C-alpha cells in the first residue's frame, strides 16, 4: 500500500540485532544493574513510562486490559505495563533483546509479530514506526490483533514542519538509516485511513484532557503521540 524505499532496513532484523546502538535503549544491563533499575522503574536511564500509562488511562485503556508492546526492545516498558496490572504481549525484531526481556524481566516475548494468541485492547509502539521502511507492517498487525474497539498508540519523533523552523539542526539529525520515516500527523493520519482507522495527533508535553476528548492541540513539541481507532461504519 506504501512504496518501500530500498536498502536501509533488514527485514530479518539483522541490522537491529548486530549494528543498531542507541544507549540504554539497546544496552542490556547486568543482573545487579537490572535490579537497581527495576527498583526505580527505570527512571535512572530515562525509561520510566508513567506518563505513557497516564495516557493509556486517559484513552480508556484501563488496568487489566491487554496490550501488545510492539517493538518492545529488552522489555523495560512491558515490565512496567505489567506492574500496573496490564496483560502484555511483547515483540521485538532483535532476538537477543527479546530473549533478555523474556529471561530477565519475565515478559511474554513472541517469536513472531503475528503470534499474538488473542485480540488486544491496545497496540502500543513507542519509537518504533520511524524505524520501519515499510509502515504497512505495523498497520497490518494492528488490523489483525486489535479488538473492534481497540486503539493504536504511537509515540514517534516529531516531524512536523514547525519543528524544522524552530530546531533546524536537530530536526535534520533525526532522519536517516535508523529513522527512514519522517513522520507528521498528516502522514500518520493518511497511513491510518488506508487501513480503516482514523486518529488524532498530539505533541509533548501532553495534555491528558485533550487526549481524553480526542481534540488535538499544539504540535511543536519534541515528540508526537498519534492515537488511532477504527472508523465507524
C-alpha positions, 0 to 999 in steps of 0.5 A: 500500500506504501512504496518501500524505499530500498536498502536501509532496513533488514527485514530479518532484523539483522541490522537491529540485532548486530549494528543498531546502538542507541544507549540504554535503549539497546544496552542490556544491563547486568543482573545487579544493574537490572535490579537497581533499575527495576527498583526505580522503574527505570527512571535512572536511564530515562525509561520510566513510562508513567506518563505513557500509562497516564495516557493509556488511562486517559484513552480508556485503556484501563488496568487489566486490559491487554496490550501488545508492546510492539517493538518492545526492545529488552522489555523495560516498558512491558515490565512496567505495563505489567506492574500496573496490572496490564496483560502484555504481549511483547515483540521485538525484531532483535532476538537477543533483546527479546530473549533478555526481556523474556529471561530477565524481566519475565515478559511474554516475548513472541517469536513472531509479530503475528503470534499474538494468541488473542485480540488486544485492547491496545497496540502500543509502539513507542519509537518504533514506526520511524524505524520501519521502511515499510509502515504497512507492517505495523498497520497490518498487525494492528488490523489483525490483533486489535479488538473492534474497539481497540486503539493504536498508540504511537509515540514517534519523533516529531516531524512536523514542519514547525519543528524544522523552523524552530530546531533546524539542526536537530530536526535534520539529525533525526532522519536517516538509516535508523529513522527512514520515516519522517513522520507528521500527523498528516502522514500518520493520519493518511497511513491510518485511513488506508487501513480503516482507522482514523486518529488524532495527533498530539505533541509533548508535553501532553495534555491528558484532557485533550487526549481524553476528548480526542481534540488535538492541540499544539504540535511543536513539541519534541515528540508526537503521540498519534492515537488511532481507532477504527472508523465507524461504519 
